[in-house]
Amino acid sequence: MSRRATAWRALIAFAVVAVSLFLALTTPARLGLDLSGGTRIVLQAQEAQGRAPDAESTDRALEVLRQRVDALGVAEPQLVRSGSDRIVVELPGVQDPREAAEVIGRTAQLTFHPVKGEAGKAAPPAEDGSRALADPDRPDTFLELGPTALTGEGISDARPDFDAASGEGWAVTLSFEKKAAGAWTELTGEAACAAPGDPGRRVAIVLDDRVVSAPGMRETVPCGTGITGGSTQITGGFDAEGARELAALVKGGALPLPVEVVEQSTVGPSLGADAIRAGAWAALIGLACTAVFITAVYRLLGLLATVALSLYGLISYAAIVALGATLTMPGIAGFVLAVGMAVDANVLVFERAREEYGQASRRPKDLRRPLARGFAKAWSAVLDSNVTTLIAAGLLFALATGPVKGFGVTLAVGVLASMVSALVITRVLADWALGRGLVLRRPRATGMAGKGRLRTRLEQRPPRLMRSGGRWLLLSGGLLLVALAGVGVRGLELGVEFTGGRQTQYATERPVDAETARAAVSSAGFPEAVVQRADQDGASLVTVRTGPLTDAEERRVRAALAEHGGEVTVERDDLVGPSLGAELRDKAVLALAVAVGAQLLYLSVRFRGTLALAAVVAMAQDVLLVVGLFAWLGKPVDSVFLAALLTVVGYSVNDTVVVFDRLRELRRLRPGAPWETLGDLAVGQTLPRTVNTGLGAVFVLLALALSGGGTLTDFAVALLAGITVGIASTIFTAMPLAVRLERRRGPSASPERSRKPVREGTGAVV
């Protein structure tokens, strides 16, 4: 064993941990709105005057919206363009999205007009641009306005200010560009020439065809000279909020294209705090259970792996904050799940080390040698299994939207960090510990000397599963038919993300039973609404799902529930337009199709085509079984469920790859052996790894299911089902199908892809 290589690994491990600790202590995490509370609005740019929205016009609209949001005083808002015609606005701390959506989405056509006199009724614009609009000071009176003299494009700044004229209330102070200042001076100079009390002495300021203010010229304003200096004040009895909103609209100017709200989501701060607490407890409980389990099975090596897993958590968190990634509720689930998946690489190495120790003719004097060979022989399986999960994570990031993107980022970071943890940190710790004299004298304490109960039993009674491969395939087909029957009979309960509509979760002061809640919502005018009730952390929750619902209609539903439940607060409010829902549904189907194709392509490169096909068939079966389970249970199918499905894709292929990697190795060692025999040997030799890895993930997911609550519980249930059927499909679908395909293929001059043997002790395939 090279001391230089060991020293380099130790140096790399120390550097990674040191940098991670520094980043974790100095860089705060960026929490998504589903954790911190706030409002997320997706705006769709619309066609105007025959001009379709494009990236350039959407970028201009984005800058206008940014100025408006900044003027609203929202702390740390996030505005980004999505595609060529959408803008995503995140407003932390904003719990009532109605006012924010009205302000940021308004086109804000601001114009200034001379007042010609009073009219009897409202009138549309004439050919010369004159019109009649309601007087803001006297709503029953209409002002006859002249043509536009000045537009909002000439305003350089607008800010809420104290009303200097009246000495009380608020006003909006406007500053004009150089050319606009001259036009303003001319407009006010003409108005100042009218007699006191004459309507012509006023100047109308119109916003979106509504007169927001019509100030009259003071007597101090000289006729023909007007107001000079390039600034003025709009008065009109504003309060602080009204002045701030008007200043935001005026300063932002007009949007180049009208926009429409296609998605809106609001999360209360208490719900986000509950999610953080639940995720933290799930991580701690899952990690503790996994640590106890892996230490009990692998003893000293398991204890060292537990230390490496703790450092893995530190590395993952540091990578997330360093990338500036937003930590979301599904992201927490991804982080917790990655803890369980990080065990896999350690288990693969330790099981290989046990085999190498058991195959030695006599007890090795240096325990580090079988460990090094274990790392070297496990490398191929570790690489393949992690790449398949990275493919799923990449698809989530590329095709998902909103918080689910955070899950993709967290999962990818977790996979990469787990490889560093297992292949570098665990090895450094193990190399150091196995070189101690105390350990050398007690090899059984290391966990390598014992084969384990499961491996011992498998050696005594080897499995003979492949001889009945046809029966297993028929059984798998039967389960698949049951799952498809669930989809056909019960149908899928698609969430509002895929159908469009509105789903609001209310917390009531007093418990309200489901029937009472349904009656209340029906009395509010929505008899077709889906109403569900649940208790969570001592709070009584009512979830109402309807078609498209306006804010006024939502308030009506809230008032109806308040009659029975006392004070009602909105915990979560999701609104998705029908066009966006159809688009997200299409993206979900595309994501699954691309996942299948990407996995097939990768596996075809790494394995024989027959093995790749068998793995993909088993993976597709796993996905359909999970979908069928949710259909029979009536659980919602939403973007978080899509994240679970793509993770099942990665895990299913992960498990199959490990078994097929062993099958490929056995084929090289025994080229003339029947495929049934090789399949049974591959399953038997990898079953301890499969069981131990599966249990490690199950501990974490059970913790998430029991303490996650709501959506995360359904997410954990989907993954638990996926892991269970993934393990079963590898043994009873993928392997029997691979054996049958290989038998049909017949003898081959080159049964496996040309691969050079593993050089012992290097830790890499060469």
C-alpha positions in Angstrom: 0.0 0.0 0.0 1.4 3.4 -1.0 2.0 5.7 1.9 2.0 8.6 -0.5 -1.5 7.7 -1.7 -2.7 7.4 1.9 -1.1 10.8 2.8 -2.8 12.5 -0.2 -6.2 11.0 0.8 -5.7 12.3 4.3 -4.8 15.7 3.1 -7.8 15.9 0.8 -10.1 14.7 3.5 -8.8 17.3 6.0 -9.1 20.1 3.4 -12.7 19.2 2.4 -13.8 19.0 6.1 -12.0 22.3 7.0 -13.5 24.2 4.1 -17.0 22.7 4.8 -16.8 23.7 8.4 -15.8 27.3 7.5 -18.6 27.6 5.0 -21.2 26.1 7.4 -20.2 28.6 10.1 -19.9 31.7 8.0 -22.5 31.3 5.2 -26.2 31.4 6.1 -28.6 29.1 4.3 -31.1 30.5 1.8 -34.5 29.2 2.8 -37.2 28.8 0.3 -40.6 30.4 0.8 -42.1 27.0 1.8 -39.7 27.1 4.8 -39.5 30.8 5.6 -43.0 31.8 4.7 -44.1 34.2 2.0 -45.6 34.3 -1.5 -44.4 33.0 -4.8 -46.1 34.4 -8.0 -45.5 33.2 -11.5 -46.4 35.8 -14.2 -47.0 35.0 -17.8 -46.3 37.7 -20.3 -49.2 38.1 -22.8 -49.4 39.2 -26.4 -50.1 42.9 -26.9 -50.9 44.8 -30.1 -49.9 41.8 -32.2 -46.5 41.5 -30.5 -45.7 38.1 -28.9 -43.6 38.1 -25.7 -40.0 37.3 -26.1 -36.9 37.1 -23.9 -36.0 40.8 -24.5 -39.4 42.2 -23.7 -39.8 39.9 -20.7 -36.4 41.1 -19.4 -37.6 44.7 -19.6 -40.8 43.7 -17.7 -38.6 42.0 -15.1 -36.7 45.3 -14.5 -39.9 47.2 -14.1 -41.2 44.7 -11.7 -38.0 44.7 -9.7 -38.3 48.5 -9.2 -41.9 48.1 -8.1 -41.1 45.3 -5.6 -38.1 47.2 -4.2 -40.4 50.2 -3.6 -42.8 47.9 -1.8 -40.2 47.4 0.9 -40.1 43.6 0.7 -37.0 42.1 2.4 -34.7 40.2 0.0 -37.2 39.6 -2.9 -36.2 37.2 -5.7 -37.2 37.9 -9.3 -36.0 35.7 -12.2 -37.1 35.1 -15.7 -38.2 31.5 -16.5 -38.1 30.6 -20.1 -38.8 33.4 -22.6 -42.2 34.6 -21.3 -42.5 33.9 -17.6 -41.3 35.8 -14.5 -41.0 34.2 -11.1 -41.4 36.6 -8.1 -40.7 35.4 -4.6 -41.7 37.8 -1.7 -40.5 36.6 1.7 -42.8 37.5 4.6 -45.8 38.5 2.3 -48.8 36.6 3.6 -51.5 38.4 1.6 -50.6 38.0 -2.1 -53.6 40.0 -3.4 -52.2 43.4 -2.9 -48.7 42.4 -4.1 -50.1 40.7 -7.2 -52.2 43.8 -8.0 -49.3 46.1 -7.7 -46.6 44.2 -9.5 -48.8 42.9 -12.3 -50.6 46.1 -13.1 -49.7 47.7 -16.5 -49.5 51.1 -14.8 -50.2 53.4 -17.8 -49.6 56.8 -16.1 -50.6 59.9 -17.9 -51.1 63.7 -17.1 -54.0 65.6 -18.6 -55.4 69.2 -18.5 -58.9 69.5 -17.1 -61.3 71.2 -19.5 -64.3 71.2 -17.2 -66.9 69.0 -15.6 -69.1 66.4 -17.4 -72.3 64.7 -16.6 -71.1 61.1 -17.1 -68.1 59.1 -18.0 -67.0 59.1 -21.7 -64.5 57.0 -23.7 -61.5 58.7 -25.3 -62.3 60.9 -28.3 -60.3 61.2 -31.5 -58.3 64.1 -29.9 -57.6 62.0 -26.8 -60.1 63.8 -24.5 -62.4 61.8 -22.2 -64.4 62.1 -19.0 -63.4 60.2 -15.9 -64.7 60.2 -12.3 -63.3 62.9 -10.0 -61.4 61.2 -7.1 -62.5 64.0 -4.7 -66.2 63.7 -5.7 -67.0 60.3 -7.1 -70.4 61.4 -8.3 -68.8 64.1 -10.6 -66.8 63.5 -13.8 -64.0 65.5 -15.1 -63.7 66.3 -18.8 -60.0 65.8 -19.6 -58.0 67.1 -22.5 -55.5 65.0 -24.5 -52.4 63.5 -22.8 -49.8 66.1 -22.1 -47.2 63.9 -20.3 -46.7 60.2 -19.7 -45.1 58.3 -16.8 -42.0 57.5 -19.0 -40.8 61.1 -18.2 -40.7 60.4 -14.5 -37.2 59.7 -13.0 -38.2 59.0 -9.4 -41.3 58.7 -7.2 -41.3 58.3 -3.5 -43.8 58.4 -0.6 -43.4 61.5 1.4 -45.0 63.6 4.1 -47.7 65.9 2.7 -46.0 69.3 3.0 -49.0 71.3 1.8 -51.6 70.1 4.3 -49.2 69.3 7.1 -50.8 65.9 7.7 -51.2 62.6 5.8 -49.0 61.3 3.0 -48.2 62.4 -0.6 -46.1 61.1 -3.5 -43.2 63.3 -4.6 -42.4 63.1 -8.3 -39.2 64.0 -10.1 -39.1 64.6 -13.9 -36.6 64.0 -16.6 -35.3 67.1 -18.3 -37.7 67.1 -21.2 -40.6 66.0 -19.1 -39.9 68.8 -16.6 -40.5 71.3 -19.4 -43.8 69.7 -20.4 -44.9 69.7 -16.7 -44.0 73.4 -16.4 -46.0 74.2 -19.6 -49.0 72.1 -18.4 -49.2 73.7 -14.9 -48.6 77.2 -16.4 -51.7 76.8 -18.6 -53.8 75.5 -15.6 -52.6 78.4 -13.4 -54.2 80.9 -15.8 -57.8 79.6 -15.0 -59.8 81.5 -12.4 -59.8 80.2 -8.8 -62.5 77.5 -8.4 -62.6 76.8 -12.2 -62.1 73.0 -12.9 -59.6 74.1 -15.6 -57.2 75.1 -12.8 -56.6 71.4 -12.0 -54.3 68.8 -13.6 -55.5 65.2 -13.7 -53.1 62.3 -13.0 -54.5 59.1 -14.5 -53.4 55.6 -13.8 -54.9 52.8 -15.8 -57.9 54.9 -16.9 -58.5 56.0 -13.3 -57.9 59.5 -12.0 -55.8 59.0 -8.9 -55.3 62.7 -8.2 -56.4 66.0 -9.7 -54.5 68.7 -7.8 -55.4 72.3 -8.3 -52.8 75.0 -8.8 -52.1 77.0 -5.7 -52.4 80.8 -6.0 -48.7 81.1 -5.7 -48.2 79.3 -9.1 -47.9 82.1 -11.7 -49.9 82.0 -14.9 -47.9 81.0 -17.9 -44.9 80.1 -15.7 -46.2 77.0 -13.9 -44.3 74.7 -11.5 -40.6 74.7 -12.2 -37.7 72.8 -10.6 -38.5 69.4 -12.2 -40.5 68.0 -9.2 -44.0 68.1 -7.7 -46.2 66.4 -5.1 -49.3 64.3 -5.7 -51.7 64.7 -2.8 -55.1 63.2 -2.2 -55.4 61.9 1.4 -53.1 58.9 1.0 -52.2 56.8 3.9 -48.6 55.4 4.2 -49.5 52.1 2.4 -51.3 53.9 -0.4 -48.6 56.4 -1.0 -46.0 53.6 -1.1 -47.9 51.5 -3.6 -48.6 54.5 -5.9 -44.9 55.5 -5.8 -44.0 51.9 -6.7 -46.3 51.9 -9.7 -45.2 55.3 -10.9 -41.5 54.7 -10.4 -41.7 51.3 -12.2 -43.4 52.8 -15.1 -45.5 50.8 -17.6 -44.8 47.2 -18.4 -43.8 46.6 -22.0 -46.4 43.8 -22.1 -49.4 42.9 -20.0 -48.8 40.0 -17.5 -51.2 37.4 -16.1 -50.8 35.5 -12.8 -50.6 31.8 -13.8 -49.4 30.4 -10.5 -49.5 31.7 -6.9 -48.4 30.0 -3.7 -48.5 31.4 -0.2 -47.0 29.6 2.9 -47.5 30.8 6.5 -44.4 31.2 8.7 -45.6 28.6 11.2 -45.9 25.9 8.5 -42.4 26.6 7.3 -41.1 26.4 10.9 -42.9 23.1 11.4 -41.3 21.7 8.2 -37.8 22.7 9.4 -38.4 21.1 12.8 -39.8 17.9 11.3 -37.0 17.6 8.8 -34.4 18.2 11.5 -35.9 15.5 13.7 -36.2 13.1 10.8 -32.5 13.7 9.9 -31.4 13.1 13.5 -33.6 10.1 14.1 -32.7 8.5 10.8 -29.0 9.2 11.2 -29.1 7.8 14.8 -30.9 4.6 13.7 -28.6 4.1 10.7 -25.5 4.6 12.9 -26.7 2.0 15.4 -27.5 -0.4 12.7 -24.3 -0.1 10.7 -22.2 -0.2 13.8 -23.9 -3.4 15.0 -23.4 -5.0 11.6 -19.8 -3.8 10.8 -18.5 -3.0 14.3 -15.4 -0.8 14.1 -15.7 -0.2 10.4 -19.4 0.7 10.9 -18.4 3.1 13.7 -15.9 4.8 11.4 -18.5 5.0 8.7 -20.9 6.7 11.1 -18.2 9.4 11.8 -17.8 9.7 8.0 -21.6 10.0 7.6 -21.7 12.9 10.2 -19.0 14.6 8.1 -21.0 13.8 5.0 -23.9 15.9 6.5 -21.5 18.8 7.1 -20.1 18.6 3.5 -23.5 18.4 1.9 -24.8 21.4 3.9 -21.6 23.4 3.1 -21.9 22.6 -0.6 -25.6 23.8 -0.7 -24.8 27.1 1.0 -21.7 27.6 -1.1 -23.7 27.1 -4.3 -26.3 29.6 -3.1 -28.9 26.9 -3.6 -32.3 27.5 -2.0 -33.2 25.0 0.7 -36.8 23.9 0.2 -39.2 21.5 1.9 -38.5 18.8 -0.7 -34.9 19.8 -0.4 -34.9 18.8 3.3 -36.4 15.4 2.2 -33.6 15.0 -0.4 -31.0 15.8 2.3 -32.6 13.2 4.7 -32.9 10.6 1.9 -29.3 11.1 0.9 -28.2 10.2 4.4 -29.7 6.7 3.9 -28.3 6.4 0.4 -24.8 7.5 1.6 -24.7 4.2 3.5 -24.7 2.3 0.3 -21.1 3.0 -0.8 -19.8 2.1 2.7 -21.8 -1.2 2.7 -20.5 -2.1 -0.8 -16.9 -1.6 0.3 -17.3 -3.4 3.6 -19.0 -6.4 2.1 -16.2 -6.7 -0.5 -13.6 -6.4 2.3 -15.3 -9.2 4.2 -15.1 -11.4 1.0 -11.5 -10.6 0.5 -10.7 -11.4 4.1 -12.6 -14.7 4.0 -10.9 -15.8 0.7 -7.4 -15.3 2.1 -5.6 -18.7 2.8 -4.5 -17.4 6.2 -5.3 -14.4 8.3 -3.7 -11.3 6.8 -1.0 -9.6 8.8 -2.1 -6.3 7.5 -5.8 -5.8 7.6 -5.5 -2.8 5.4 -4.9 -5.1 2.4 -8.3 -6.8 2.2 -9.9 -3.3 2.8 -7.9 -1.8 -0.1 -9.0 -4.7 -2.4 -12.6 -4.1 -1.2 -12.4 -0.5 -2.2 -10.9 -1.4 -5.5 -13.5 -4.1 -6.4 -16.4 -2.0 -5.2 -15.5 1.1 -7.2 -17.3 0.0 -10.4 -20.6 -0.7 -8.6 -20.3 2.5 -6.6 -19.7 4.6 -9.7 -22.6 3.0 -11.7 -25.1 3.2 -8.9 -24.3 6.8 -8.1 -24.4 7.9 -11.7 -27.9 6.5 -12.2 -29.1 8.5 -9.2 -27.3 11.6 -10.6 -29.2 11.2 -13.8 -32.5 11.3 -11.9 -31.4 14.4 -9.9 -30.4 16.1 -13.1 -33.8 15.5 -14.7 -35.5 16.9 -11.6 -33.4 20.1 -11.9 -34.0 20.4 -15.6 -37.7 19.6 -15.9 -39.2 20.3 -12.5 -40.3 23.7 -11.2 -40.4 25.5 -7.9 -39.3 23.8 -4.7 -38.8 20.4 -6.4 -35.8 21.9 -8.2 -34.3 22.2 -4.7 -34.8 18.5 -4.2 -32.9 17.8 -7.4 -30.0 20.0 -6.3 -29.9 18.6 -2.8 -30.0 15.0 -4.0 -27.2 15.6 -6.5 -25.1 17.3 -3.9 -25.8 14.4 -1.5 -24.7 11.8 -4.0 -21.4 13.5 -4.7 -20.8 14.2 -1.0 -21.5 10.5 -0.2 -18.8 9.4 -2.6 -16.3 11.7 -0.9 -17.4 10.5 2.5 -17.2 6.8 1.7 -14.3 6.6 -0.7 -12.0 9.2 0.9 -13.0 10.0 4.5 -14.0 6.5 5.5 -10.9 5.1 3.9 -8.6 7.5 5.7 -10.2 6.7 9.0 -10.1 2.9 8.3 -6.5 3.0 7.1 -5.5 4.7 10.4 -7.5 2.5 12.7 -6.6 -0.8 11.0 -2.9 0.0 11.4 -3.1 0.0 15.2 -1.7 -2.9 17.0 -4.7 -3.2 19.3 -6.9 -3.7 16.3 -4.6 -6.2 14.6 -4.8 -8.4 17.6 -8.6 -8.4 17.5 -9.6 -8.7 13.8 -13.2 -9.7 14.6 -13.7 -6.3 16.2 -13.1 -4.7 12.8 -16.2 -6.3 11.2 -14.2 -7.9 8.4 -13.4 -11.2 10.0 -17.0 -12.3 10.4 -19.1 -13.2 7.4 -22.4 -12.2 9.0 -25.4 -14.4 9.6 -27.1 -13.7 6.3 -24.0 -14.5 4.2 -23.3 -17.6 6.2 -26.8 -18.9 5.7 -26.6 -18.1 2.0 -23.4 -20.1 1.7 -25.0 -23.0 3.5 -28.2 -22.9 1.4 -27.5 -21.1 -1.9 -30.6 -19.6 -3.5 -32.1 -21.5 -6.5 -34.3 -18.8 -7.8 -33.4 -18.6 -11.5 -34.7 -22.1 -12.2 -38.2 -20.8 -11.5 -37.6 -17.5 -13.4 -40.7 -17.9 -15.5 -42.9 -18.1 -12.4 -41.3 -15.0 -10.9 -41.9 -13.1 -14.2 -45.6 -14.2 -14.2 -45.9 -13.1 -10.6 -44.4 -9.7 -11.4 -46.8 -9.4 -14.4 -49.7 -10.1 -12.1 -48.7 -7.4 -9.7 -48.3 -5.0 -12.6 -51.9 -5.8 -13.7 -53.2 -5.0 -10.2 -51.4 -1.7 -10.3 -52.7 -0.8 -13.7 -56.2 -1.8 -12.6 -55.9 0.7 -9.8 -55.2 3.4 -12.3 -58.1 2.3 -14.5 -60.6 1.8 -11.7 -59.8 4.5 -9.2 -57.9 6.9 -11.4 -55.1 9.2 -10.3 -55.8 12.0 -7.9 -53.9 14.7 -9.8 -52.9 17.7 -7.7 -53.7 21.3 -8.7 -50.2 21.6 -10.1 -51.2 19.2 -12.9 -54.9 20.1 -13.3 -55.0 23.8 -12.5 -57.2 25.3 -9.8 -56.7 26.4 -6.2 -55.9 24.5 -3.1 -55.9 26.3 0.3 -55.1 24.9 3.7 -56.8 26.6 6.6 -56.1 26.4 10.4 -59.2 26.8 12.4 -59.4 28.0 16.0 -61.9 25.2 16.9 -62.0 21.7 15.4 -64.3 21.4 12.4 -65.4 17.9 11.3 -65.1 17.0 7.6 -68.9 17.0 6.9 -69.4 20.4 8.5 -66.5 21.8 6.6 -67.9 20.5 3.3 -71.3 22.0 4.1 -69.7 25.3 4.8 -67.7 25.4 1.6 -70.8 24.3 -0.3 -72.9 27.1 1.2 -70.2 29.5 0.0 -71.1 28.5 -3.5 -68.7 25.7 -4.2 -70.5 22.4 -3.8 -68.0 20.5 -6.1 -65.0 21.4 -4.0 -62.9 18.6 -2.5 -62.7 19.2 1.3 -60.4 17.2 3.6 -59.7 17.6 7.3 -56.6 16.6 9.3 -54.9 17.3 12.7 -51.2 18.2 12.7 -49.1 19.2 15.7 -52.3 20.0 17.7 -53.8 22.2 15.0 -57.1 21.5 13.2 -56.5 21.8 9.4 -59.0 22.0 6.6 -57.9 21.7 3.0 -60.2 23.0 0.2 -59.4 22.2 -3.4 -61.5 23.8 -6.2 -61.2 24.9 -9.8 -59.9 28.4 -10.5 -60.9 30.7 -7.6 -60.6 34.4 -7.3 -59.3 36.1 -4.1 -62.8 37.4 -3.4 -64.2 33.9 -3.7 -61.4 32.5 -1.4 -62.4 35.1 1.2 -66.0 33.9 1.0 -64.8 30.3 1.7 -62.8 31.5 4.6 -65.7 33.4 6.1 -67.9 30.3 5.8 -65.4 28.2 7.7 -65.0 30.9 10.3 -68.7 30.5 11.2 -68.0 27.0 12.5 -64.3 27.1 13.4 -63.8 30.5 14.9 -60.7 32.4 13.7 -59.4 31.0 10.5 -55.8 31.5 9.2 -54.4 30.5 5.8 -51.5 28.1 6.3 -50.9 27.4 2.6 -52.5 28.7 -0.6 -51.7 27.4 -4.1 -53.2 28.7 -7.3 -52.3 27.3 -10.7 -53.7 28.3 -14.0 -55.2 25.6 -16.3 -52.6 26.3 -19.1 -49.7 26.0 -16.6 -51.2 22.8 -15.1 -51.4 21.2 -18.5 -47.8 22.2 -19.2 -46.6 20.8 -15.9 -48.4 17.6 -16.5 -46.8 17.2 -19.9 -43.4 18.0 -18.3 -44.0 15.2 -15.8 -44.6 12.7 -18.5 -41.6 13.9 -20.4 -39.4 13.7 -17.3 -40.3 10.0 -16.8 -39.8 9.2 -20.5 -36.4 10.9 -20.6 -35.5 9.2 -17.3 -36.2 5.8 -18.8 -34.3 6.6 -22.0 -31.3 8.1 -20.2 -31.0 5.1 -17.9 -31.2 2.7 -20.8 -28.5 4.7 -22.7 -26.1 4.7 -19.7 -26.7 1.1 -18.9 -26.2 0.1 -22.5 -22.8 1.7 -22.4 -21.8 0.1 -19.1 -23.3 -3.3 -19.7 -24.5 -5.7 -22.4 -27.7 -4.6 -24.2 -29.6 -7.5 -22.7 -28.7 -6.5 -19.1 -29.5 -2.9 -19.8 -33.0 -3.8 -21.2 -33.7 -6.1 -18.2 -32.8 -3.3 -15.8 -35.0 -0.7 -17.5 -38.0 -3.1 -17.7 -37.7 -3.7 -13.9 -37.4 0.0 -13.3 -40.5 0.8 -15.4 -42.3 -1.9 -13.4 -41.3 -0.3 -10.1 -42.6 3.1 -11.3 -45.9 1.6 -12.4 -46.3 -0.3 -9.1 -45.8 2.9 -7.0 -48.3 4.8 -9.3 -50.8 2.0 -8.9 -50.4 2.0 -5.1 -51.1 5.7 -5.0 -54.1 5.2 -7.2 -55.6 2.5 -4.9 -54.9 4.6 -1.8 -56.3 7.8 -3.4 -53.2 9.9 -2.5 -52.4 13.0 -4.5 -50.1 12.9 -7.5 -48.2 16.2 -7.6 -44.7 17.5 -8.3 -43.4 16.1 -5.0 -44.7 12.7 -6.0 -42.9 13.2 -9.3 -39.7 13.8 -7.4 -40.3 10.6 -5.5 -40.9 8.6 -8.7 -37.7 9.9 -10.3 -35.8 8.9 -7.1 -37.4 5.5 -7.3 -36.0 5.3 -10.9 -32.5 6.1 -9.6 -32.8 3.7 -6.6 -34.2 0.8 -8.7 -31.5 1.0 -11.2 -28.9 1.5 -8.4 -29.9 -1.8 -6.9 -30.0 -3.7 -10.2 -26.6 -2.3 -11.3 -24.9 -3.7 -8.2 -26.3 -7.2 -8.8 -25.5 -7.0 -12.6 -22.0 -5.8 -11.8 -21.5 -9.0 -9.8 -23.0 -11.0 -12.6 -20.6 -9.5 -15.1 -17.6 -10.3 -12.8 -18.8 -13.9 -12.3 -19.2 -14.3 -16.0 -15.5 -13.4 -16.5 -14.5 -15.8 -13.8 -16.7 -18.7 -15.1 -17.3 -18.2 -18.8 -18.8 -21.7 -19.3 -21.2 -21.7 -16.4 -25.0 -21.7 -17.1 -26.6 -18.2 -16.8 -29.1 -19.6 -14.1 -26.2 -20.6 -11.9 -24.4 -17.2 -12.4 -27.7 -15.4 -11.7 -28.2 -17.3 -8.4 -24.6 -16.6 -7.3 -24.9 -12.9 -8.1 -28.1 -12.5 -6.1 -26.8 -14.6 -3.2 -23.4 -12.7 -3.0 -25.0 -9.3 -3.1 -28.0 -9.9 -1.0 -26.3 -8.9 2.3 -25.4 -5.5 0.7 -29.0 -5.2 -0.6 -30.6 -5.9 2.8 -28.2 -3.7 4.7 -28.5 -0.7 2.3 -32.2 -1.1 2.1 -32.6 -1.1 5.9 -30.4 2.0 6.1 -32.7 3.9 3.8 -35.8 2.5 5.4 -34.8 3.9 8.8 -34.5 7.4 7.4 -37.7 7.2 5.4 -39.7 5.9 8.3 -38.4 8.8 10.4 -39.5 11.2 7.6 -42.9 9.5 7.2 -43.6 9.7 11.0 -42.4 13.2 11.6 -42.5 14.9 8.2 -46.2 15.5 8.1 -48.4 16.3 5.1 -46.7 16.2 1.7 -43.4 14.8 3.1 -45.3 11.8 4.6 -46.7 11.0 1.1 -43.2 11.5 -0.3 -41.7 9.0 2.2 -44.5 6.5 1.6 -43.8 6.6 -2.2 -40.1 6.0 -1.6 -40.6 3.2 0.9 -42.8 1.5 -1.6 -40.3 2.2 -4.3 -37.4 0.7 -2.3 -39.4 -2.4 -1.4 -40.5 -3.1 -5.0 -37.0 -2.1 -6.3 -35.3 -4.8 -4.2 -37.9 -7.3 -5.2 -37.8 -6.4 -8.9 -34.0 -6.8 -9.1 -34.3 -10.4 -7.8 -37.6 -11.5 -9.4 -37.8 -9.4 -12.6 -34.5 -8.0 -13.7 -32.4 -11.1 -13.1 -34.8 -13.7 -14.5 -35.4 -11.6 -17.5 -31.7 -11.0 -18.0 -31.0 -14.8 -17.8 -33.7 -15.6 -20.4 -32.5 -12.9 -22.8 -28.9 -14.1 -22.5 -30.0 -17.7 -23.1 -31.8 -16.6 -26.3 -28.8 -14.6 -27.3 -26.7 -17.8 -27.3 -22.9 -18.2 -26.9 -20.8 -15.1 -27.7 -17.2 -14.9 -28.6 -17.0 -11.9 -26.4 -19.4 -12.4 -23.6 -18.5 -9.2 -21.7 -17.1 -5.9 -22.7 -13.4 -5.8 -22.7 -12.2 -4.7 -19.3 -8.8 -4.9 -17.7 -8.7 -6.6 -14.3 -8.6 -4.6 -11.1 -5.2 -3.8 -9.8 -5.3 -4.8 -6.2 -4.6 -2.1 -3.6 -5.1 0.9 -5.9 -8.7 1.7 -5.2 -9.5 2.3 -8.9 -10.3 0.4 -12.0 -7.4 0.5 -14.5 
